[in-house]
Amino acid sequence: MKKHSLLSILIILLAFSLFIEGRQETVPVRMGSGEMTFETIPGWGLGDDGKSILGSTHGSVVIDNSGNVYTSSKKGVTVFSPSGEVIRSYWTKYHSNIHDMEIRQEYDQQFIYGARDVNAEGIKFRATDGKIILRFSFPTKSGLTVENFSPTAITVAPNGDVYLSDGYGSNVIFIYDKKGKYKGHFGKKGNGLKEFNTAHGMTIDTRYDPVRLLICDRNHQPKGRLVHYDLDGKFIEEVITGLGMPTSVSIQGDNVSVPDLYGKLIILDKNNTIISVLGYNADLEKGISFNVKQESWIEGVFSGTHGSFWDKKGNLYVQDWNVSGRIIKLVRVR
């Protein structure tokens, strides 16, 4: 009788311990170094059931003046509050497959520019309601023959000129005026100093006067690099070499965040020196891996870092290239 009672107690204790273990919340993970130290916010942006609502992600992140976070995925654009609740979504065929985004204030409104690789175009839409304002298609007036127009990056100069990189195709960067009229182009595919091997990401580098283009040359051999060009498309310099596979760039003040498809995010200072590395994935099988499902995610470890953006407080929002759809909020530790 006593043996049965003892066995029953042990079974109850084991079941209770498993129950408690299953309910344990994921704890924040601290990463980085010095003034660029961050902590994760576990579960940020997930649905009520703890699952991702995004669908597969191969896109970007931007933030509006109110602090709302826009992230793109295969099915469209989802807008979160700073605390991770969904405010609205643009899950339409016109907003799907946005590979890169840039947000811009124009008079009293904000607009998002997007590069749609699968759909062979750039777009401009209003941030508040998703209304498409303008499209940027392949410019036949360029005189080029491009077999696969597949834009991966878009940025906008202070005067409104739009730069659209055919990063998955010809590696030519096309220039349009603010009304969408073709103005010119530069670049070609290759591994030479002034050539691109997957011009994957791009933004206006506001750390310089005059401003210049900062371009991610993701697959340049022997290693990925960042390069500067002026707004007329003339090569200036290699900014940093020896990277893994840099996918995009986001600038706040003197600092640049650079997601790397190997599963990490590096931060550069005003001298373009690496001052912090976030989310480093030491597992080579899970770095550069799209197929890491949500149940295999590891808090604080990235699997295919693709997009990032700073908020006004210096926090970072990071998107992984991921089959389940992953976005991570990193809060700056001061």
C-alpha positions as CSV (number, residue, x, y, z in Angstrom):
1,M,0.0,0.0,0.0
2,K,2.8,2.4,1.0
3,K,4.7,1.5,-2.2
4,H,1.6,2.4,-4.3
5,S,1.2,5.7,-2.4
6,L,4.8,6.6,-2.9
7,L,4.6,5.8,-6.6
8,S,1.5,7.9,-7.0
9,I,3.2,10.8,-5.3
10,L,6.2,10.5,-7.5
11,I,4.0,10.5,-10.6
12,I,2.2,13.6,-9.5
13,L,5.4,15.4,-8.7
14,L,6.9,14.5,-12.1
15,A,3.7,15.6,-13.9
16,F,3.7,18.9,-12.0
17,S,7.4,19.5,-12.7
18,L,6.7,18.9,-16.5
19,F,3.7,21.2,-16.3
20,I,5.8,24.0,-14.7
21,E,8.6,23.5,-17.2
22,G,6.2,23.7,-20.1
23,R,4.9,27.0,-18.8
24,Q,8.3,28.6,-18.2
25,E,8.5,31.9,-20.1
26,T,11.4,32.6,-22.4
27,V,13.8,34.9,-20.7
28,P,15.4,38.0,-22.4
29,V,18.8,37.5,-23.9
30,R,21.5,40.2,-23.6
31,M,23.9,40.6,-26.6
32,G,26.4,43.1,-28.0
33,S,29.0,45.1,-26.2
34,G,29.6,48.6,-24.8
35,E,27.1,51.3,-25.7
36,M,25.7,48.9,-28.3
37,T,24.3,46.3,-25.8
38,F,20.8,45.1,-26.3
39,E,18.2,42.7,-24.8
40,T,15.6,40.7,-26.7
41,I,11.9,41.1,-25.9
42,P,10.6,37.5,-26.0
43,G,7.4,36.9,-27.9
44,W,7.3,40.4,-29.4
45,G,4.9,40.6,-32.3
46,L,3.5,37.0,-31.9
47,G,-0.2,36.2,-32.0
48,D,-2.3,35.4,-28.9
49,D,-1.5,31.8,-29.4
50,G,2.2,32.4,-29.4
51,K,2.6,31.8,-33.1
52,S,3.9,34.1,-35.8
53,I,1.2,35.8,-37.9
54,L,3.5,37.0,-40.6
55,G,3.9,34.0,-42.9
56,S,7.3,33.5,-44.5
57,T,9.6,36.6,-44.3
58,H,12.1,37.7,-46.9
59,G,11.8,41.4,-46.4
60,S,12.4,44.5,-44.5
61,V,11.5,46.7,-41.5
62,V,10.7,50.5,-41.3
63,I,9.2,52.7,-38.5
64,D,7.0,55.7,-38.9
65,N,7.0,59.0,-36.9
66,S,4.6,57.5,-34.3
67,G,6.9,54.6,-33.6
68,N,4.7,52.0,-35.5
69,V,6.7,49.2,-37.0
70,Y,6.1,48.0,-40.6
71,T,7.5,44.7,-41.7
72,S,7.1,43.0,-45.1
73,S,6.5,39.3,-45.8
74,K,5.4,37.1,-48.7
75,K,1.7,37.9,-47.9
76,G,2.1,41.6,-47.4
77,V,2.9,44.3,-44.9
78,T,2.0,44.1,-41.2
79,V,2.0,47.1,-38.9
80,F,2.7,46.7,-35.2
81,S,2.6,49.1,-32.3
82,P,5.9,49.6,-30.4
83,S,4.7,47.0,-27.9
84,G,4.0,44.4,-30.6
85,E,0.2,44.6,-31.1
86,V,-1.0,44.5,-34.7
87,I,-2.5,47.9,-35.7
88,R,-3.3,47.1,-39.3
89,S,-2.1,45.1,-42.3
90,Y,-1.8,45.4,-46.0
91,W,-2.1,41.7,-47.0
92,T,-2.9,42.2,-50.6
93,K,-1.4,41.1,-53.9
94,Y,-0.1,44.7,-54.4
95,H,1.9,44.6,-51.2
96,S,3.2,41.1,-51.3
97,N,6.9,40.1,-51.7
98,I,8.4,43.5,-50.7
99,H,12.0,42.6,-50.4
100,D,13.2,46.1,-49.2
101,M,11.4,49.2,-47.8
102,E,12.3,52.8,-47.1
103,I,10.0,55.2,-45.4
104,R,10.0,58.9,-46.2
105,Q,8.3,62.1,-45.0
106,E,6.8,64.1,-47.9
107,Y,5.1,67.3,-46.8
108,D,2.5,66.2,-44.2
109,Q,2.4,62.5,-45.0
110,Q,4.7,59.5,-44.9
111,F,5.2,57.2,-47.8
112,I,6.9,53.8,-48.0
113,Y,9.0,52.8,-51.1
114,G,9.3,49.1,-51.7
115,A,11.4,46.8,-54.0
116,R,9.4,43.8,-55.1
117,D,11.9,41.2,-56.4
118,V,9.3,38.5,-57.4
119,N,7.0,41.1,-59.0
120,A,9.7,42.9,-60.9
121,E,8.9,46.4,-59.8
122,G,9.4,49.1,-57.2
123,I,6.4,50.8,-55.6
124,K,5.5,53.8,-53.5
125,F,2.5,53.6,-51.1
126,R,1.0,55.7,-48.4
127,A,1.9,54.5,-44.9
128,T,-1.4,55.2,-43.3
129,D,-3.7,53.2,-45.6
130,G,-1.4,51.3,-48.1
131,K,-2.7,53.2,-51.2
132,I,-0.3,52.6,-54.1
133,I,0.8,56.0,-55.4
134,L,3.5,55.1,-58.0
135,R,5.2,52.1,-59.6
136,F,8.7,51.8,-61.0
137,S,9.0,49.2,-63.7
138,F,12.0,48.2,-65.8
139,P,12.9,51.2,-67.9
140,T,13.1,50.2,-71.6
141,K,14.5,53.7,-72.3
142,S,17.7,52.5,-70.6
143,G,18.5,50.6,-73.8
144,L,19.5,47.5,-71.7
145,T,18.4,44.0,-72.2
146,V,17.6,42.4,-68.8
147,E,16.4,38.8,-68.8
148,N,15.2,38.8,-65.1
149,F,14.4,42.2,-63.6
150,S,14.3,41.4,-59.9
151,P,14.7,44.5,-57.6
152,T,16.1,43.9,-54.2
153,A,16.7,47.4,-52.8
154,I,15.3,50.9,-53.0
155,T,16.2,54.3,-51.6
156,V,15.3,57.9,-52.1
157,A,17.6,60.9,-52.4
158,P,16.8,64.3,-50.7
159,N,15.6,65.7,-54.0
160,G,13.1,62.8,-54.5
161,D,15.1,60.8,-57.0
162,V,14.6,57.0,-56.6
163,Y,17.3,54.4,-56.8
164,L,16.2,50.8,-57.5
165,S,18.7,48.0,-57.5
166,D,18.2,45.0,-59.8
167,G,20.2,42.9,-57.2
168,Y,18.9,39.5,-58.2
169,G,19.2,40.2,-61.9
170,S,21.6,42.4,-63.8
171,N,23.1,44.2,-60.8
172,V,22.3,47.5,-62.5
173,I,21.0,50.3,-60.3
174,F,18.4,52.4,-62.0
175,I,17.6,56.0,-61.2
176,Y,14.1,57.6,-61.6
177,D,12.9,61.1,-60.8
178,K,10.2,61.6,-58.1
179,K,7.4,61.1,-60.8
180,G,8.9,57.7,-61.8
181,K,10.6,58.9,-65.0
182,Y,13.8,57.1,-65.9
183,K,16.9,59.2,-65.5
184,G,19.9,56.9,-65.8
185,H,21.6,53.8,-64.5
186,F,25.0,52.5,-63.3
187,G,26.8,49.3,-62.3
188,K,27.1,45.8,-63.7
189,K,27.6,42.3,-62.4
190,G,31.1,41.1,-61.5
191,N,33.7,41.0,-58.8
192,G,35.8,44.0,-59.9
193,L,36.3,47.0,-57.7
194,K,33.4,48.9,-59.4
195,E,31.2,45.9,-60.1
196,F,28.4,44.3,-58.0
197,N,27.9,40.6,-57.2
198,T,24.3,40.9,-55.8
199,A,23.7,44.6,-55.0
200,H,21.3,43.4,-52.3
201,G,20.7,46.4,-50.0
202,M,21.0,50.2,-50.2
203,T,20.3,53.4,-48.4
204,I,21.3,57.1,-48.4
205,D,24.3,57.6,-46.1
206,T,23.4,60.7,-44.2
207,R,26.6,60.7,-42.2
208,Y,28.4,62.5,-45.1
209,D,28.1,65.9,-46.7
210,P,27.1,65.6,-49.4
211,V,25.1,62.5,-48.8
212,R,26.0,59.4,-50.7
213,L,24.7,55.9,-51.5
214,L,25.7,53.1,-49.2
215,I,25.3,49.7,-51.0
216,C,25.5,46.1,-49.8
217,D,27.5,44.1,-52.3
218,R,26.4,40.8,-50.7
219,N,28.2,38.1,-52.7
220,H,31.3,40.0,-53.8
221,Q,34.3,37.8,-53.9
222,P,36.2,36.8,-51.8
223,K,33.9,38.4,-49.1
224,G,30.8,40.6,-48.9
225,R,31.4,44.3,-48.6
226,L,29.8,47.8,-48.4
227,V,30.6,50.5,-50.9
228,H,30.0,54.2,-51.4
229,Y,28.8,55.8,-54.6
230,D,27.8,59.4,-55.2
231,L,24.2,60.2,-56.3
232,D,25.3,60.3,-59.9
233,G,26.4,56.7,-59.8
234,K,30.2,57.3,-59.5
235,F,32.3,55.0,-57.4
236,I,33.8,56.6,-54.3
237,E,35.3,53.9,-52.1
238,E,35.0,50.5,-50.4
239,V,33.6,51.2,-47.0
240,I,34.3,47.9,-45.3
241,T,35.3,44.5,-46.7
242,G,35.7,41.0,-45.4
243,L,32.0,40.7,-44.3
244,G,29.9,37.6,-44.6
245,M,26.7,38.2,-46.7
246,P,25.5,41.8,-45.8
247,T,21.9,42.1,-46.8
248,S,20.8,45.7,-45.9
249,V,21.8,48.8,-44.0
250,S,20.0,51.2,-41.6
251,I,21.5,54.4,-40.3
252,Q,20.9,56.3,-37.1
253,G,23.2,59.2,-36.3
254,D,26.7,57.9,-36.8
255,N,25.9,54.2,-36.5
256,V,24.9,51.7,-39.1
257,S,23.2,48.3,-38.5
258,V,24.1,45.7,-41.1
259,P,22.2,42.4,-41.1
260,D,24.2,39.5,-42.3
261,L,22.6,36.4,-43.8
262,Y,25.0,34.1,-41.8
263,G,22.8,34.9,-38.8
264,K,24.2,38.0,-37.2
265,L,23.9,41.8,-37.2
266,I,26.9,44.0,-37.1
267,I,27.0,47.6,-36.0
268,L,29.5,50.1,-37.4
269,D,30.5,53.5,-35.9
270,K,31.1,56.7,-37.8
271,N,34.5,55.4,-38.8
272,N,32.9,52.3,-40.3
273,T,34.6,50.1,-37.7
274,I,32.7,47.2,-36.2
275,I,31.8,48.0,-32.6
276,S,29.2,45.3,-31.9
277,V,27.9,41.9,-33.2
278,L,24.4,40.8,-32.3
279,G,22.6,37.5,-32.5
280,Y,25.5,35.5,-33.8
281,N,24.6,32.0,-34.9
282,A,27.5,29.6,-34.4
283,D,25.6,26.7,-35.9
284,L,26.5,26.8,-39.6
285,E,23.6,24.6,-40.5
286,K,21.1,27.1,-39.1
287,G,22.9,30.2,-40.3
288,I,21.8,31.2,-43.8
289,S,18.9,28.9,-43.3
290,F,15.3,29.8,-44.4
291,N,13.8,26.6,-43.0
292,V,14.3,27.1,-39.3
293,K,10.7,26.7,-38.1
294,Q,9.4,28.6,-35.1
295,E,9.6,25.6,-32.8
296,S,13.4,25.6,-33.5
297,W,14.0,29.3,-32.9
298,I,16.5,30.1,-30.2
299,E,16.0,33.3,-28.3
300,G,18.8,35.8,-29.1
301,V,20.1,33.7,-32.0
302,F,19.4,34.7,-35.6
303,S,19.2,32.3,-38.6
304,G,19.2,34.4,-41.7
305,T,19.3,38.1,-40.7
306,H,17.8,40.2,-43.5
307,G,16.4,43.6,-42.5
308,S,16.7,46.0,-39.6
309,F,15.6,49.5,-38.5
310,W,16.3,51.8,-35.5
311,D,13.6,53.5,-33.5
312,K,14.0,57.0,-31.9
313,K,15.2,55.4,-28.7
314,G,18.0,53.5,-30.4
315,N,16.2,50.2,-30.2
316,L,16.5,47.8,-33.1
317,Y,13.9,45.7,-34.9
318,V,15.4,42.8,-36.9
319,Q,13.8,40.5,-39.5
320,D,15.0,37.0,-40.3
321,W,14.7,35.4,-43.7
322,N,12.5,32.7,-42.3
323,V,9.8,30.1,-43.3
324,S,7.7,30.8,-40.2
325,G,8.1,34.6,-40.3
326,R,10.3,36.2,-37.7
327,I,10.8,39.7,-36.4
328,I,12.8,40.5,-33.2
329,K,12.8,43.6,-31.0
330,L,16.1,44.4,-29.4
331,V,16.0,47.0,-26.6
332,R,19.0,49.1,-26.0
333,V,20.6,48.6,-22.6
334,R,21.9,51.9,-21.3
